[in-house]
Amino acid sequence: MKKAQWVGVFPAITTPFKRDLTVDHAFVARHVTWLVDHGCTGIVALGSLGESATLDFEEKVDILATCVSAVGSRVPVIAGIAGLRTSDCVSLAQRAAEVGCEGIMALPPYVYNGSWYEMRAHFSAVIDGTDLSCMLYNNPIAYGTDVTPDQMEELADHHENLHAVKESSGDVRRVTAVVARLHDRLNVFAGLDDMILESVVMGASGWVAGLVNAMPAESVELVELAKAGKIEEARALYDWFLPLLRLDTVPQFVQHIKFIQQEMGCGTALVRQPRLELEPSVADATRALLQQHLQNRPAAAVSHSMAMPVAAG
């Protein structure tokens, strides 16, 4: 995978569970195929939205293998790499390469928020663990580690396979700073759903997206309009989409997005503890918000939407 391939809409997929809370691999395969059919240009598994912290090591590897088998060579599959120990993260990156992933997304370690001296060593170990193309995931809101443009440049100087950054600081000024400093070396992706239009207009090449799990037509169209410079059309779609996109930025973002998938007929709301499904009053409010927006859903998005395929047999 080359730097030029880090463009477009990369869904950060949710991890679907059966009633017994085992992974539903049949649904994983249908879901990623459906997302690619809608124009998504990559698949990111095992991120925060994928409840990675609740999955054991072999479950993670099996999910990656299912994604690769489902999409083949149509788009790259990116493995989210996170864990408590750096050695475990390196091992997961290596297994991701073995099952056919074309890229990795390196997250800060869980729980421990160390100095840059320590975080640099962690990221470097993961990036150097394979020859796969790598995206750095910067999310100081969730993980307490903020990788500055200076630090990104330091990593890029030492790792030729570092090709992209998922910028989730929530500050579009950070997007412009990284683009201005490293545009010829790193492709910048918006990492929060409610900053995508601003980010693309200011030079971001793509979006690691959340609500795309339920609404891929709107998500892909929004990025395509923005990249084409059709700002008025993009703004109209964005204004419609924003109240839903902001559900990606709240503490219960996993539950909200899975709930919307369930309401849209493309998933279930099942989550693993410590998460619980939305409380009834919260679920009712989210359902009402969704129904309100579906009543005036943009016609172009509706015309490009395809129903999730049913399971074979």
N, C-alpha and C positions, 0 to 999 in steps of 0.2 A: 504494500500500500504506500502510495506517494502522498506528499503534502497536497498536491492538486486534488486528491480525492476527498479531502476533508472539506466538503462543501454541501450545502443543502440542509435538509431536515433529517436528523438522526433521532428517532424515538428512543428515549430512555424507557425501555419496556417495563411494565409491571410483571411481577411473577404470579401467575395464576395458580390457585390451589384448589384441590378437590375438597369435598366435605371433611375428609379425614386430615386435611391440611398437608397432604403430600402434593408434590408439584404435578400439575396437569400438563404433561408434555404434548399431548395431542393438541391442546389449545394453544400452547406456545407456538407450535408449528403453523397452525391456521392464522394466528394473530400476526406473526411477523410477515407471513406471505401477504396477508391483506394490507398491511402497512406499506410494503414495497409496491404492491399493485397500485396504491394511491400515489406513488411518486416519491416516497421516502428514499433517501440515498444511502442510508446506513442503518444499522441496528446496534444499539448500545444495551447490553444486558448486564445485570448485577450491579446497577447503580443504587443510589439511595432509594429511588422510587421502586426498584426491584427488591426491596427488603433484604438486601445482601447480608446484613448483619444477622439475620435469622436463619440463613442457609448454611448447611455444613459444606465442607470442601467438595465432596463428591457430587453433591446436589448442584453446586455451581458449575462444575465441569460438565455434568450431564445437560444442564440448561444451555450452555454454550454449544455443545455438540448438536443439540436439537435445532438451535437457531441456524447453525452452519448447514445442517442437512436440509433444512426447509428452504433457505434462500439460495443455496448453491453459490454460484459466482455472480449473481445478479447485483448484490451490494455487499460491502464489507461488514462483517460482524465484529463488533468491538467489545472486548471484555472489560468490565469494571473491575479494578484490582484494589481491594481494600481488606484490611484485617488488623488484628491486634499486634501481630509480629511481622516484621519485615521479611523474615525468611518464608513465612507462609504466603505472603504476597508475591514474592519471587517465584515460589513453586506454582502458584496459580497462574501467573503470567506464562510460565513454561508449559503448563498443561493447556492453556488457551491456544498457544501456538500449535501444540500437538493435534488438537481437534479441528484446526483449520481457521481459527480467527485470524483476521488480517491486521488487527490493531488492538491496542489496550488503552484504557483510560486509568491513569494512576491517581488514586485518591490519597489524601493524608492518612496516616494510621488512625485507627479508631482509638478513642479515649485519650491518648497521650498527645498533648499540645506542647511540643518541644521547641527548642531554639532553631533558628535557621540552620545552624551547623548540623543539628540532628535531622531536621526535615530534608535538607539537601542530601544527606547520606541515604535516607529512606527512599526518596524519589530516584536517586541515581541507581540504587540497587535494583529497583523495579524496572527502570528504563533499560538498564544494561543487562537485565536478566534474559532478554530475547532480542532478536533482530526486528521484532514487530514495530511498526509505526506506532507512535505514542502520542496521546493527548494528555496534558496535565489538567487536573481538575482543581480549580481554585474556588473554594467555597468557605470563606471565613465565617459566614453566618452559622453554618451547620457544624463545621469542624474546628473552628478556632484558629486555623492556620491561614494566614493571608500571604500569598506569594506575590510579591511586588514585581513590577516590570523589570527592575534591576535584577531581581532574583531569577525571573524567567529567562532573562538574557544570559545569566550565568549558567543556567542549566542548558540552554540552547548552544552555548559555546562548547560544552563538553559532551553533548549527546546529539549525534547527527540524525538519530531516528526520532527525536522530539519534533513533531510537526504541527501540533495544534494545542490550544488551550481552551478549556471550557471555563468561561468567566462568569462566576456566580456571586460576585461581591454585591450585586444589586446597584452598582454605580456605573452608569454608562460612561462616565469620564474615564474609568479604568479601561473600558473597551477602546476608547479613542487613544489612550496613552499607549496601550500595547500595540495597536495598529500602527501608530506613528513610529514606534520604536522598532518593532519586530515584524512588520508586514511581509517582508521578503523571506522570513524564516519560520514564522508561526502563523497558522490560520486561526483566527479568533472565532469562537462560537459563543453565542448567548446561552447562558445556562439557566436563566429564569424565564418563565413563560411571559411575564409581563414587561419584558424589556426587549423583545425581539425586533420590533419595527425600528426603534431608536438605534439598536445595535447594527442592523443591516445597513441603515442609511449612513451610519458612521464608519462602515467598512468591515463589519463582521461577515465572515463567509458562510456561516451556518448557525444552526440552532440544535442543541440537545434538548428535546422538547418533552413535555409531560402530558398535556391534554390531547396531544396527537394520538395517544392510545385509544381515545374514543372518537376523536374528530380529525382524522388525517386529511380530509379534503380541504377543510378550512385552513389547516396548518400549512400545508404545502402551497396552497394558493396565496396565502399571505406573504410567504417568503418570495415566491415567484414574482408577485406584483412589486414588492419592495426592490428586488434585484433589477427589475426591468425599469425602475424609475417611475412607476405609475403610483405616485405617492398619494394622490387623492383617493384612488380606488383602494389602495392598501390601508389608508387611514380609516375609510368607511368600514372595511372589514374588521380592522383592529378595534375600532370603537365598539362594534358589536361583540367582539370576542373577549374583550378585556375583563369583564366581571367574572367570566369563567376561567380565564387564564390566571387570574389572581389566586385561584384556589391552589395553584402550584406553589404558592409562597407562604402558606400557613403551616403551623406545626403538624396538622393532620392531613398534609397534602397527599400522602399515600392513600388514606381512607377516602378522601374526597374524589380523587381521580378514579379509584377502583369503583366507587359508588356510581360515578357518572358512566363508566364503562358498563356497569350492570343496567343502568337505566336506558342506555343506548343499545342494549342487546349485544354487546361485544366484550363480555367478561362477567365476573362476579365480584362482589364486595368483600370476599373472604380475605382475611389478613391473619398473620401469625402474631401471637403475643410476644412482647408486651402491648402491641397495638390491639385495639378492639375496633369493631365496626362502629361507624358513627352512631352517636346517641340518637334516638328517634326524633327529637326536636331538631337536631342539627341536620339529620338526613332529610327531614321534611323541608327545611329551609333551602337546602341545596337542590332538592328536587324541584321546588317552586322556581328557583332561579333558572335552572336548566329548562324547564317547561316554558317559562316566559321567553327565553331566548330562542327556543326552537320554533316558537310561533312566528317569528320574523327572521328565520334562518336565511342567510343570503342564497339567492336562487342559484348562483353559479356553483356554490359549494354543494348544494343539494343535488344538482345535476351530475356532479362528479363523484358522488358518494356511491359506494358499492356495499351491499350487505355482506356481513361476515359469512364465509362459507361454512356450511354445516359439516360435522364430522363424517368422514367416510365410514359407512357401515354403522 
